[in-house]
């Protein structure tokens, strides 16, 4: 039975009633002596109750619902103590225990273009197209005679947001005269991690307590993979190990390892996989065969996801495209559309001086579409050339389709991509560890709708209208490879000999206003 606790005002009322009964005729009005005694008592007892309640909450690592939000009962400080006492490995270094720390994404590379001889200083800052991730040039460079020099890049702040895929376009915040305005990463930034949240630390701690090390259980294998380090003791950055039993026969286990990133950048690569294998081999039983497996991204299975929703006031679109407009051709700063095909709403927005936004998919660069404003439209013959307010990283493909732009596009696209990039490997084999672990292995249209409806702008306002029923007001389609869009979930496969279970990869995301 739960212990009854009282608020300070409740204690004050009880104390005043008791004092009035004990001293009839004496004033208990605010400001009186008895009132001050009662108020002091109420304050002291309320503080004592709070301290006792906190101690009780810290006594056992567990979760609870508070106003519909799942939280840890124990404080962050006490969780850290629990994790350290029970020897929960930390990614902060070999032999360290407790909460996983934050790391900065590094090791990005890309050509810095411009006039030969132009010097770009160390620490020069760039930003991604969302404007939220800041990157710096690790070492100063001088542009060579061919108008290019390779630059090394790292995020300026710790966290997973700094993991930018190859093909990401970065824009100089303060361009040096003689340099190109942008840099396209040929090698993505990786290794960025957020500080482990209380809930994630609690989940890891409970998994450790409920499934203590036993020499090679699925829980052990996952723990080893995620705690793995290289020969120097540096964390390999494996954020998730997915365990499959008997995938290669009796007494065998496979663990699919992933790092932070998007699509194929979730693959840690052969070097990290080999180091993880060495780490696990040093801990497994000699009789147990454990194989570290990299995820599989089959060619022709890239996903094109379209989300059609009712925008909120915060997510309004600037015009209505009725499902997209094909372009005749395009450059980095213009798109050409047959004049007769121009939506009237777009023409009206341009003529009113609104500088309407347009959504331009560039799947060869990023699954997240690029949003640009149209600053002018010039009719020439049968075609109209629309000039963009800033350059694209590459020219859109001839005959490709562009869509209406608005405040909802980037938040929704980023939220949907984040959901897909957290889907785990295929469970088609039926050999996944279901006793101590569970993960999503299907790209669900319903979960895409949830992610879209939960997307917010920088102020925290939802950009699509929320409906009580999941997906209400949001239409979601998924096209596979060059296939037609459909409303079915996408099921990952695990039937290719010599390959790991499949992970999803998004080619393109389209956000449409209803």
LOVOFI-411914 format. One line per 8 residues: for each residue z, x, y of C-alpha. Coordinates in pm, whole numbers, plus 50000, padded with zeros to 5 digits. Each point is the difference from the previous one (the first is absolute). Example, Ala and Ser with C-alpha at 12.3 -4.5 7.8 and 13.67 -1.06 7.14 Angstrom:
! LOVOFI-411914
50780 51230 49550 | 49934 50137 50344
//
This chain:
! LOVOFI-411914
50000 50000 50000 | 49897 50139 50338 | 50276 50089 50242 | 50018 49780 50308 | 49956 50192 50322 | 50059 49878 50353 | 49833 50068 50331 | 50202 50135 50290
49989 49659 50172 | 50123 49827 49681 | 50289 50245 49970 | 50085 49947 50366 | 50011 49622 49954 | 50226 50032 49693 | 50232 50244 50177 | 50031 49776 50310
50082 49702 49779 | 50268 50199 49817 | 50157 50131 50320 | 49999 49658 50160 | 50183 49866 49696 | 50250 50284 50005 | 50061 49983 50376 | 49967 49636 50109
49976 49959 50371 | 49871 50351 50056 | 49654 50029 50153 | 49713 50123 49781 | 49741 49960 50271 | 49754 50286 50065 | 50180 50273 50193 | 50347 49906 49871
50219 50246 49809 | 49962 49816 49669 | 49624 49976 50046 | 49980 50376 50057 | 50207 50062 49687 | 49775 49769 49797 | 49682 50158 50143 | 50121 50350 49917
50089 49890 49646 | 49662 49831 49953 | 49812 50307 50117 | 50198 50230 49767 | 49969 49777 49694 | 49627 49941 50058 | 49942 50376 50017 | 50206 50051 49681
49801 49726 49822 | 49674 50163 50106 | 50113 50340 49874 | 50110 49851 49667 | 49668 49813 49969 | 49804 50320 50071 | 50203 50189 49738 | 49931 49721 49752
49627 50010 50074 | 49993 50378 49959 | 50184 49979 49669 | 49701 49915 49783 | 49631 50086 50056 | 49825 49664 50002 | 49766 49788 50210 | 50053 49664 50169
49806 49745 50200 | 50096 49980 50367 | 49819 49729 50196 | 49728 50003 49736 | 49952 50378 50021 | 50088 50224 49705 | 50237 50278 50107 | 50229 50257 49848
50367 49892 49985 | 50113 50359 50038 | 49958 50185 50328 | 49738 50272 50039 | 50271 50269 50005 | 50161 49874 49681 | 49659 49971 49826 | 49939 50364 50085
50336 50086 49843 | 49925 49797 49686 | 49660 50168 49961 | 50150 50348 50041 | 50293 49938 49763 | 49772 49871 49724 | 49754 50286 50038 | 49699 49803 50121
49729 50262 50073 | 49873 50022 50357 | 49656 50114 50114 | 50169 50215 50263 | 50008 50294 49759 | 50080 50122 49652 | 50364 49951 49908 | 50062 49751 50283
50114 49645 49939 | 50008 49677 50197 | 49759 49820 50228 | 49637 50112 50017 | 49917 50144 50340 | 49707 49955 50237 | 49712 50245 50000 | 49711 50061 50237
49642 49954 49883 | 49811 50331 50010 | 49704 50193 49864 | 49732 49799 50179 | 49673 50168 50089 | 49683 49914 50186 | 49731 50148 50225 | 50077 50035 50369
49669 49954 50182 | 49887 50095 50348 | 49851 50271 50219 | 50017 50351 49848 | 50286 50202 50146 | 50216 49696 50087 | 50367 50072 49921 | 50225 49724 49862
50368 50103 50024 | 50262 49978 49727 | 50177 49666 50004 | 49718 49805 50162 | 50062 49633 49921 | 49778 49737 49840 | 50053 49638 49898 | 49851 49779 49727
49801 49686 50076 | 50308 49777 49972 | 50162 50203 50278 | 50322 50026 49799 | 49968 50332 49816 | 50006 50318 50205 | 49861 50323 49858 | 50003 50356 50132
49778 50303 49959 | 50210 50245 49796 | 49836 50315 50133 | 49780 50052 50304 | 49625 50039 49939 | 49694 50126 50185 | 49681 49805 49937 | 49743 50229 49841
49636 50064 50074 | 49887 49710 49785 | 50202 49756 50210 | 50266 49955 49736 | 50320 50154 49866 | 50235 49884 49726 | 50335 49871 50122 | 50329 49945 49816
50200 49688 50080 | 50346 49856 49937 | 50182 49688 50111 | 50244 50041 50288 | 50268 49782 49844 | 50137 49953 49651 | 49909 49693 49797 | 49741 49849 49769
49795 49868 50294 | 49875 50356 50048 | 49815 49999 49667 | 49645 49963 50128 | 49707 49993 49761 | 49695 50223 50014 | 49746 49836 50230 | 50264 49890 50250
49882 50045 50357 | 50246 50152 50246 | 49963 49983 50378 | 50127 50278 50233 | 50264 49867 50236 | 49905 50253 50268 | 49653 50132 49912 | 49932 50359 50101
49678 50021 50207 | 49724 50111 49766 | 50149 49841 49687 | 49883 49686 49820 | 50219 49695 50051 | 50084 49957 49632 | 50069 50187 49676 | 49919 49855 49658
50232 50120 49725 | 49822 50155 49702 | 50335 50055 49829 | 50261 49731 50050 | 50360 50048 50106 | 50245 49964 49713 | 50364 50055 49913 | 50148 49765 50261
50300 49798 49883 | 50242 49761 50164 | 50375 50041 49967 | 50096 49806 49689 | 50126 49655 50098 | 50338 49865 49890 | 49832 49752 49764 | 49775 50265 49844
50294 50238 49957 | 50207 49718 49850 | 49721 49912 49756 | 49969 50364 49894 | 50377 50032 49963 | 50029 49682 49792 | 49714 50115 49779 | 50188 50328 49949
50328 49823 49920 | 49850 49732 49777 | 49770 50241 49817 | 50186 50334 49995 | 49813 50311 49887 | 49945 49995 49623 | 49757 50285 49946 | 49669 49826 50052
50019 49626 50050 | 49739 49834 50229 | 50262 49997 50275 | 50055 50375 49951 | 49628 50070 50016 | 49959 49808 50324 | 50300 50180 50152 | 49866 50339 49896
49655 49927 50143 | 50134 49884 50336 | 50248 50290 50023 | 49747 50264 49893 | 49966 50324 50195 | 49767 50297 49992 | 50101 50348 49886 | 50162 50070 50340
50216 49687 49985 | 49797 49810 50261 | 49954 49629 49938 | 49656 49903 49865 | 50013 49675 50192 | 49954 49775 49696 | 50122 49667 50137 | 49946 49796 49685
49979 50060 49628 | 49864 49716 49785 | 50095 50041 49634 | 49795 49887 49699 | 50146 50029 49645 | 49788 50091 49696 | 49676 50015 50202 | 49894 50296 49784
50183 49893 49685 | 50359 50013 49870 | 50249 50232 50173 | 49778 50022 50305 | 50035 49885 50359 | 49763 50017 50295 | 50120 49996 50360 | 49749 49916 50272
50103 50181 50318 | 49913 49906 50358 | 50069 50140 50344 | 50008 49826 50336 | 49656 49911 50130 | 49718 49748 49988 | 49746 49950 49722 | 49897 50326 49834
50240 50199 50219 | 50280 49850 49784 | 49881 50242 49730 | 50222 50311 50029 | 49722 50220 49861 | 49982 50244 49712 | 50232 50268 50145 | 50290 49763 50067
49944 49822 49668 | 50020 50332 49815 | 50320 50098 50184 | 50150 49659 49919 | 49907 50054 49635 | 50182 50335 49999 | 50308 49839 50156 | 50012 49727 49736
49926 50238 49711 | 50309 50200 50092 | 50218 49689 49956 | 49848 49793 49718 | 50102 50017 49635 | 49772 50225 49791 | 49919 49705 49776 | 49882 49782 50289
49647 50030 50138 | 49989 49911 50369 | 49672 50025 50192 | 49960 49986 50376 | 49694 49789 50080 | 49809 49964 50325 | 49884 49652 50105 | 49640 49888 49945
49771 49867 50273 | 49678 49881 49831 | 49676 50019 50196 | 49857 49660 50089 | 50339 49828 49997 | 50083 50042 50367 | 50125 49677 50159 | 49876 49819 50308
50271 49761 50117 | 49938 49724 50254 | 50282 49805 50162 | 49930 49686 50201 | 50297 49858 50186 | 50107 49795 50297 | 50099 50244 50276 | 50320 49951 50195
50013 50039 50376 | 50084 50366 49942 | 49703 50048 49767 | 49718 49818 50181 | 49637 50093 49941 | 49772 50050 50299 | 49706 49803 49858 | 49893 49811 49688
49749 50170 49772 | 49984 49726 49738 | 50020 50264 49728 | 49831 50310 50136 | 49682 50114 50176 | 49748 50243 49852 | 49898 50290 50223 | 49652 50149 50021
50128 50351 50062 | 50286 50185 50157 | 50122 50328 50145 | 50351 50124 50064 | 50002 49816 50333 | 49763 49704 49953 | 49902 49725 49760 | 49671 49811 50013
49984 49631 49906 | 49702 49762 49995 | 50045 49800 50319 | 49935 49667 49829 | 50286 50071 49757 | 50262 50075 50265 | 50283 49745 49972 | 50030 49793 50317
50373 50071 50012 | 49928 50374 50016 | 49739 49957 50271 | 50242 49788 50200 | 50281 50254 49964 | 49774 50285 50115 | 49865 49804 50297 | 50351 49904 50111
50098 50367 50022 | 50251 49969 49717 | 49878 50315 49822 | 50042 49835 49660 | 50113 50200 49700 | 49773 50056 49703 | 50103 50099 49648 | 49781 50268 49844
50050 50092 49634 | 49942 50369 49921 | 50093 50016 49631 | 49877 50358 49966 | 50273 50104 50243 | 50288 49756 49949 | 50063 49662 49832 | 50165 49885 50324
49731 49871 50242 | 49947 50148 50344 | 50057 49776 50302 | 49811 50071 50320 | 49937 49807 50322 | 49650 49907 50116 | 49955 50116 50358 | 49641 49883 50046
49705 49833 49831 | 49639 50079 50087 | 49705 49792 49871 | 49686 50195 49911 | 49725 49804 49829 | 50140 49807 49707 | 50319 50206 49979 | 50320 50040 50199
50181 50333 50021 | 50378 49973 50024 | 50177 50302 50147 | 50348 50087 49867 | 50293 50118 50211 | 50067 50305 49782 | 49812 50194 49735 | 50018 49932 49628
50052 50291 49759 | 49657 49934 49850 | 49711 49761 50049 | 50018 49669 49812 | 49742 49956 49729 | 49682 49814 50093 | 50013 49632 49895 | 50378 50016 49960
50215 49710 50119 | 50239 49998 50292 | 50264 49740 50073 | 50205 49858 50284 | 50286 50217 50112 | 50344 49908 50117 | 50366 50091 50002 | 50048 49891 49637
49743 50234 49846 | 50179 50334 49977 | 50352 49866 49919 | 49865 49779 49720 | 49770 50268 49859 | 50276 50263 50001 | 50249 49758 49838 | 49755 49904 49724
49909 50363 49931 | 50370 50084 49979 | 50050 49731 49737 | 49707 50117 49786 | 50109 50363 50025 | 50335 49903 49845 | 49844 49833 49694 | 50075 50203 49689
49772 50107 49713 | 49842 49766 49748 | 50220 49839 49736 | 49703 49888 49791 | 50113 50217 49709 | 50330 49815 49975 | 50179 50332 49948 | 50176 50020 50336
50379 50034 50012 | 50126 49644 50045 | 50362 50063 49905 | 50111 50207 50300 | 49700 49976 50234 | 49754 49753 50144 | 49712 50017 50244 | 49711 49796 50132
49673 50088 49827 | 49771 49728 50134 | 49846 49973 50346 | 50105 49643 50073 | 49828 49774 50254 | 50336 49827 50053 | 50176 50328 50077 | 49716 50099 50234
50054 49669 50183 | 50373 50074 50020 | 49932 50343 50150 | 49755 49851 50251 | 50241 49725 50107 | 50276 50257 50045 | 49794 50229 50224 | 50138 50047 50352
49894 50169 50322 | 50196 50280 50168 | 50239 49747 50154 | 50083 49848 49660 | 49804 49675 50056 | 49805 49861 49703 | 49625 50020 50054 | 49910 49723 49753
50151 49654 49990 | 50274 49982 49739 | 49992 49713 49755 | 50278 49905 49752 | 49765 50013 49705 | 49887 50354 49916 | 49647 50046 50116 | 49976 49670 50184
49752 50049 50280 | 49889 50332 49855 | 49693 50036 49782 | 49978 50321 49795 | 49701 50129 49804 | 49954 50319 49801 | 49663 50156 49922 | 49979 50278 49741
49747 50276 50063 | 49674 49832 50102 | 50105 49669 49847 | 50037 49665 50169 | 50330 49899 50164 | 50231 49784 49791 | 50348 49853 50024 | 50128 50140 49669
50263 50269 49961 | 49873 50347 49912 | 50138 50129 49668 | 50014 50378 49955 | 49871 50158 49678 | 50134 50259 49757 | 49729 50039 49740 | 49814 50317 50091
50057 50286 49751 | 50141 50312 50159 | 50084 49825 50329 | 50328 49877 50140 | 50065 49634 50072 | 49806 49870 50299 | 50138 49973 50353 | 49829 49780 50261
49785 50141 50278 | 49900 49803 50309 | 49656 50062 50143 | 50004 49755 50290 | 50225 49739 50161 | 49861 49720 50215 | 50223 49778 50214 | 49856 49669 50119
50140 49729 50222 | 49993 49646 49862
//
